[in-house]
Amino acid sequence: MDIVSKIYIENSRFMEFIDELATRITEEKFGEGMHIELEDEDGVLRFTEDAQDFYDEVFDEYETLTNNLLGVYSNTELDILEDIAKSYRELKINK
């Protein structure tokens, strides 16, 4: 197995990419517009419960595939690592 370097991209772009894949696959399975319902007076479109469950599974699956096969990650992972490193440095300084 090849070792893949991690590539970090802006969280919003990463999430938008995975969302687009999951939405297209969900619409293919359930039919575009057929299993989407309108929620409240704001006109926000939502998937039905079955379609949302399917979407959530597909989203998780494609996020994992993108991470593992392409080595592409959201930069939020970097933020978490930076927070851990900062906490560690502060701990070392305070000793």
N, C-alpha and C positions, 0 to 999 in steps of 0.2 A: 504494500500500500504506500502510495506517495504521501509525503508530508506536505500539507498545504498551509501556506502562511495565511494568517487571518487578515482579512480586509475589512476595515470598519467604514461604514457610511453613515451619514446623517440618519438618525432614528426615523424621522418623518418620511424620508425617501424609502428606507428599508420597509417600513410598515405599509406604505402606499403600494409598493411592489408586491408584497405578499398578499395584501388585501385585494389587489386587482386580480391576481391569480385565483384566489379563493372565491371571489365573487363570480368570475367567469365560469369556473367549474360548477359552482352552485347553480348558476342560471342555466347551464347546460343540462344539469340533472333535473331541475325542477321546472324549467321553462321560464324564460325571461318574463317577468311581470306576473306570471301565473301564481306564484307562491310568495309574492311580496305584498304586504299590507301597509296601508297608510296609518300612521300613528299621530294622534292629536291634531290640533289646529295649526301647528307649525308646518305641517306638510312633510314631516320627516318620514322617509321610506324605511321600513324595517322588513327583515325576513320573517316569515311565519316561524313558529317554534321549531318545526321539523327542519326547515331550511336553515335556520340559525344553528341548530345542533350540528348539521352536516357542515356548514360553513366553518364553524369553530374547529371541527376535526381536520378539515382540509387546511385551514390556516396553520394550525400547529404542525401538521405533516410537512407542508411546504416551507415553513420557517426552519424546521429541523433539516430538511433536505438542502436548503440553501446554505445553511451553516456548515453541514457536514460534507457536502459534495463540492460546493463552490468556495467554501472558506469565507463567505461574506456574512458579516454580523452587523447588528445595530451598534452605534457608538455608545449606547447606554451601558454596554458591558465595560467599556473603557472608563466611564464615569464611576461605576461601582468599584473597579480596580483602583482608580485614583483615590476614592474615599477611603478604601482599606489602607492604601499606602500612606495617606495623610494621617490616619488614626495611628498607624504603627509608628510613624516618625514622631508624632506628638507624645506617644507613650514612651519612646526611647529618650526624648528630650526631658520629660518629666521625671525620669528615674535618677 
